[in-house]
Amino acid sequence: MRLNFAFGGVCGSDMHYFEHGRVGDSVLRGPMVLGHEFSAVVDEAGAGVEGFAPGDKVAVTPALPCQRCDYCHRGLTNLCTDMSFMGSAARFPHCDGGFASALVVEARRCIRLPEVADLRHVAMAEPYAVALHAISMASDLAGATVLVTGAGVIGQMCATAARAAGAARILMSDIAPAALERARGLGVDEVFDAADPAAIAALTEAQRCDAVFEASGAAPALSTAIAACKPRGVVVQVGFLPPKAPVDFAKLLTREITLVGTYRFINEFAEAVRQIVAGEVDLRPMISADLSLDAPEAVFERAFDKAETLKVMVHF
């Protein structure tokens, strides 16, 4: 289908490609269109495409698993060994992203939306799907006390998803006072300054958390996450840790804590779209700026301003 771009969110991986030309082992070897969080409007459905018509609003998943590998056959499509993911340099030729005024995608990437759907809000579905998948890696959160380390957009979405899953109390830590202030405004119950040893001691000595979601990608935060977790609790690593990160694992053993990684999403993209369209969650307060892609330098300058910014939303 041929689509007209509506709105898109700037992700941390877009920022890494823009600044460094790589995300981990995914290195740019040629030009690539960025963007994997976006919504669009159908311009032309194309021959043989059913269920879509020009003018339809759509959410677009960036993930297209091969459906042939062992992991796809097991339903673990996020671990596909031949994944086509928009805006990613993991394979070559690279998979162009959605930050283009007009683009062509396979119809199976698209979810048709109601006419009244807020396309700006729906563009938040992909990162929210990441958060929903992270929540699925933990135990039942009904009535739980949950800690999220890292008050960035993924951390905030993990907090939102945990609340939607029934968590009774949400705690959050970060080293940036402005980020913690935003977290309070977004409904977090209690915040902790990760740069203050006394605050971290108060958080960890109580062993009060049933589940912890480490969303900062900082080694000290993972050590805090383990120390704050109850015996037989679970720590879900959401943020990418640097190689050879020094982490204190002692309490992982003595409390029999489960440490699990989480990567992208499986079928949570459709659920994220459903929750957004149904009004079950409101992620719009996390949008810090709406900027035009006609001025990309200004877009990324704002996105890199972590003191003032959660999610930068772009349009043409």
Buried (B, 14 or more C-beta within 10 A) or exposed (E): BBBBBBBBBBBBBBBBBBEEEBBEEBBBEEEBBBBBBBBBBBBBBBEEBEEBEEEBBBBBBBBBBEEEBEBBEEEBBBBBEEBBBBBBBBEEEBBBBBBBEEBEBEBEBBBBBEEEBBBBBBBBBBBBBBBBBBBBBBEEBEEBBBBBBBBBBBBBBBBBBBBBBEBBBBBBBBBBEEBBEBBEEBEBBBBBBBEEEEBBEEBBEEBBBBBBBBBBBBBBBBBBBBBBBBEEBBBBBBBBBEEEBEBEEEBBEEBEBBBEEBBBBBEBBBBBBEBBBEEEBEBEBBBBBEBEBEEBEBBBEBBEEEEEBBBBBBBB
